[in-house]
Amino acid sequence: MMYTEEIAGTCSRLASLKTRGELGHAIAGIVLSYSPKDLQRMRWNFTGKIQDMPLELRNKLEETITGHLHGTYQALRLNNQQGTFSHMGEPLPKDVGAYWKMVAAQCSTGDPEKVRLRFLKFLLSGFCMFVQELPGHPVGMPFPGGEKVKVIDGVYYCPVREKANDVDSALCPFCPALQTPEIGYLKPPVGAGKHRKEEFLRQTFDRHHYNG
């Protein structure tokens, strides 16, 4: 069992790495200590959080997240087996340290098993964003209102990229995707006050960041 103190130390070590390959190799060493059953538990946790969503949206989200979790895990495992990380000498972005500091804070308290799975979620997200240079939310992931994460001419666009605001665990500040231009996705209730709008945004991000 990985405890919060160990996670904090691991995050500090990950924050000190300099290249995409170093980070990929380090993340692989941690993630591959988890089992495929842990991915299944993450999927179950996510499914439980979206039960009040419309059926069609819920099914699409479950399909997208399941594919994303298993695809990322397998890509990491394969890259590690093939020694791909040793050839990735590109420097990491400057905000990688801030990301692992945020992860350490988000994994500092709570039920040990939930924290362990939450850390796995952040490890996979970090691998996507900093090693693979892919969005934290997978291409095709839908959001209420019909908007999706898209890739156009090799550029990734996300409808909620600039909507993180004060959500402490948001991946958005670290994501390589650009904000989808001129979206009409976020539509809080007409005439809602500031508090209601903030709560609307918070609930949206709590659902879509599938914290373990």
N, C-alpha and C positions, 0 to 999 in steps of 0.2 A: 504494500500500500504506500502510495506517495503522499506525504503529509505536507501541510501548508509551508512549513519551514523549508522543506526540501524543494518545493515548487518555487519558492522565492529565490533560493540559491540557484536553481536551474535557470530561472528567468534572467538573473544577473549574468550568468555565464553566456546565455544566448545573446544578450544585449552587447556583449563584448566582442562578438565575432565580426569579421570584416567583409567577408565575401559571400556571395550566394551559395557557393559550394560548401563552405564551412558551415553555414547555417543549415543547409539541406542535410548534410551528413549528421549534424548534431540532432536535428529534429527527428531524422530517421531512427537514430539510436533510441530515442524515447518512445516514439509512436509505435515502433515495432515490438515494444514490450507489452503493448495492449493487444487484445485479441479481437477478431471479427465480431465476437459477441458484444464487445463494448460498443462497436458501431451500431449494432442492432439496438442496444439500450438507448443510445443517443437518438435513434430514429423514433423509438417508442416515446421517449420524452417529448420530442418535438410534436409528434402526432397528438399527444395528450393536450398540448397547449393550443392547438388550432381546431378543436372539436366544435367550437361555436361559429366557425366560418362556413360560408356556403359550400355545399358538397363539391361542386366542380372545382372551385378554387382550392379547397382542401386536398382533393385528389391530386391536382397538379403540383401543389407544394410538396406533398409527400413523395411523389415520383421524382421531382427535381432534387430534393434534398437527399433522398436515398441514393440516387445516381452520383450526386456530388460527393457524399461521404465515402462511398465505396470506390469511386473513381480516383479520388485524391489519395486514399490509402494505398491502392494498387500502384498508382504512379510513383508514389514515394518508395514503396517496396521495390519496384522494378528498377528505378534509378539507383537505388542503393546497391542492388545486386550487380548491376552493370558498371558500377564505378563512375557513373555520370557526374557525380558531384565534384570529383577531382579535376574536372575540366571546366568548372564554372568559376572563373576567377574574377567575375565582375563585382565591383563594390556594392555593398548594400546601401539603400537610401538612408538619409540622415535620421529619419523618424523611426527607424527600427528599434532604437533604444526606448523611445517613448511607448512603443507598442508593448514591449515586454514588461515595462514598468506598470502599464495598465493591466496586463494579464496577471501579474503578481498580486495586484490589489484586488482584482476580481476573484482570485483564487485563495484569498487569505482567510476566509471564514466559511462556515457552513458544514453540512454533513460531509464526511470524508469521501464517501462514494460519489456524491454529486459533484464535489470539488474535483475529484479525479477525472470524471467525464467532462467537466467544464474545461479543464486544462487540455484535454485531448482535442476538444473543439477549437480552442485557441491555437494549439499546435498545428492542426490541419489548416486553419485559416492563415496562419503565419507562413506556412509552406506555400500555400496558393499565392499570397500577395507578394512575398519577398523573394521566394526562390523561383516559382513558376511565372511570376509577374502577371497573375490572373486576378480577376475581381474576387473580393471576399464572398460576395453572393454570386452563385454560378450563372452563366449565360442561360437565359430562358426562365429564370426564376420570376414568377409572377407576383405582382403586388395588387392590393385592392384597387379597382379602377381600370384594370386591364393593362397597365404598364409592365414591362419586363426588362430585365437586364439583357442588353443586346451587344453584339459586336458588328461594326460596320467598317469595312476596309481596314481591318486589323486594329481598330480603336474600340475600346469597351465603353459602354454607356450604361449608367444606372439611374433610375428615376428618383432614388433617395440619397444620392451621393452627398448632397449638401444639406441634408435634413437631419443630421445627427444631433445638433444642438447640445443639450446637456446630458445625453444618454451616455453614461460612463463607459459602458461596455461596447459601444458602437465600433464596428470595424471601419466605418466610412472614412474617418480621417486618415487612415493608412492605406486605403484601397487605390489601386492604379486606375480604376475606372473614372471616367469623366461624368459630370452631371448630364443626364439626358436633357437637351434644351427644350424649353417651352412645354413643360409637362403640365397636366391638369390633374395630377394624381391626388395630392393631399388636399382634401376638401372638408375641413372641420365643419361642424354644424353651423348654419347661418346664424349670425348674431352672437356666436359663442364668445365668452370672455377669454382673457388671456390664460387663466388657469385651465379652463376647459380645453383650449387648443393645445396647451402644453401636455395635458393628460392624454389627449388624442395621439399626439406624436409619440409619447412614451409607450403607450400600449402597442402602437404599430411596431416600434422597434423591439420591444420585448418579445413579440411574437416572431419577428423575422430574423432575430439573431440566434434563435434556437439554443439558448444557454442550456447546458446539460443539467 
